[in-house]
Amino acid sequence: MNITIRRLTIEDYDAIIRVWSDAGLPYKPNGRDSRDMIAKEMMLSEVAFLGLFDGNRMLGVCLANYDGRRGWLNRLAIDPDFRGIGLAGRLIEEGEKFLKSRGAVVIAGLIEEMNAPSMACFEKAGYSCLENITYWTKRDSPDA
């Protein structure tokens, strides 16, 4: 394999959606995951969409976001045909480098409860689950 990791651009949008879809990761194509919304997010200096490639084929994606207090890794997905060989860990490491370069000293992963493969990957990377935290959200629409 010829693995590279790079920051993604909006030209990678279709490949991002393909990886998320193939990996079973839900997404909101009419809201926050629309091409326009992701393009705006990609322009922010504190956000990095990272893609892992074998040659020209995207095999994984992860979103790193620094909010000024803490770094967040989310939307981590690996093509199911390439799981179990350390690719997600490589994306996590690259996301951590980006977040630390922005000043993050605490990095957290946002993982949906049904996503056991992602939980296992973060645990392997040294993360621990804080059972006493519940995520609350307020949204303008179901697609937000």
C-alpha positions in Angstrom: 0.0 0.0 0.0 1.1 3.6 -0.8 -0.5 5.4 2.2 -0.6 9.2 2.4 -2.6 11.5 4.6 -3.4 15.0 3.5 -5.8 17.9 4.3 -8.9 17.6 2.1 -10.5 20.2 -0.1 -14.0 20.6 -1.4 -12.9 18.7 -4.5 -12.7 15.6 -2.3 -16.4 16.0 -1.2 -17.7 13.0 -3.2 -15.0 10.7 -1.9 -15.7 11.9 1.7 -19.4 11.1 1.3 -18.5 7.7 -0.2 -16.3 6.7 2.7 -18.8 7.9 5.2 -21.6 6.0 3.4 -19.5 2.8 2.9 -18.5 2.9 6.6 -22.1 3.2 7.7 -21.6 6.6 9.2 -24.8 8.7 9.1 -24.5 12.0 7.4 -26.8 15.0 6.7 -26.5 15.8 3.0 -29.2 18.5 3.1 -27.7 20.2 6.2 -24.3 20.3 7.9 -22.8 17.7 5.5 -23.9 19.5 2.3 -21.2 20.5 -0.1 -21.8 24.2 0.7 -21.6 23.7 4.5 -18.5 21.5 4.3 -16.8 24.0 1.9 -17.4 26.8 4.5 -16.1 24.6 7.3 -13.0 23.7 5.3 -12.1 27.4 5.0 -11.7 27.7 8.8 -8.1 27.7 10.0 -9.1 25.7 13.2 -10.7 22.9 11.2 -9.0 20.1 9.2 -10.7 17.5 7.2 -8.1 14.8 6.9 -8.1 12.1 4.2 -6.1 8.8 4.2 -5.3 7.5 0.7 -3.8 4.5 -0.9 -2.6 6.1 -4.1 -5.6 8.1 -5.4 -8.2 6.2 -3.5 -9.5 7.6 -0.3 -9.8 4.9 2.4 -10.4 7.1 5.4 -11.5 10.5 6.7 -11.4 12.3 10.0 -12.5 15.8 11.0 -10.3 17.7 13.5 -11.6 20.9 15.1 -10.1 23.1 17.7 -12.5 25.3 19.6 -10.0 27.4 21.5 -10.2 25.2 24.6 -10.2 21.6 23.4 -9.5 19.7 20.3 -12.2 17.4 18.8 -11.8 14.4 16.5 -15.0 13.2 14.9 -16.5 11.8 11.7 -13.7 9.2 11.7 -14.5 6.5 9.1 -12.4 3.9 7.3 -13.5 1.9 4.3 -14.8 -1.4 5.8 -12.6 -3.4 3.4 -9.5 -1.8 5.0 -10.3 -1.9 8.7 -8.1 -3.6 11.2 -4.8 -2.7 9.8 -4.1 0.5 11.7 -5.4 3.1 9.3 -7.8 4.8 11.7 -4.9 5.1 14.2 -2.8 6.9 11.7 -5.7 9.4 11.0 -6.1 9.9 14.8 -2.4 10.6 15.1 -2.5 13.1 12.2 -5.6 14.8 13.8 -3.8 15.1 17.1 -0.8 16.7 15.4 -3.0 19.3 13.8 -4.9 20.0 17.1 -1.7 20.3 19.1 -0.3 22.7 16.6 -3.3 24.9 17.3 -2.8 24.7 21.1 -5.0 21.9 22.2 -3.9 20.1 25.4 -7.1 18.1 25.7 -8.3 16.1 22.7 -11.6 14.4 22.7 -13.3 12.0 20.3 -17.0 12.3 19.5 -18.3 8.8 18.7 -21.9 7.7 18.2 -22.9 4.9 20.6 -23.5 2.4 17.8 -20.0 2.9 16.4 -18.1 0.1 18.2 -15.2 0.0 15.7 -14.5 3.6 16.2 -14.7 3.2 20.0 -12.2 0.4 19.9 -9.9 2.4 17.7 -9.9 5.4 20.1 -9.3 3.1 23.1 -6.3 1.5 21.3 -5.0 5.1 20.7 -5.0 5.7 24.4 -8.4 7.5 24.8 -10.8 6.7 27.7 -14.6 6.9 27.7 -16.0 9.3 30.3 -19.2 7.6 31.3 -20.4 10.5 33.4 -20.7 12.9 30.4 -23.9 13.2 28.4 -23.8 15.1 25.1 -26.6 17.6 24.7 -27.4 19.4 21.5 -29.8 22.1 20.3 -30.3 22.2 16.5 -32.1 24.6 14.1 -33.2 21.6 12.1 -32.9 17.8 12.0 -30.2 18.2 9.2 -28.1 20.7 11.3 
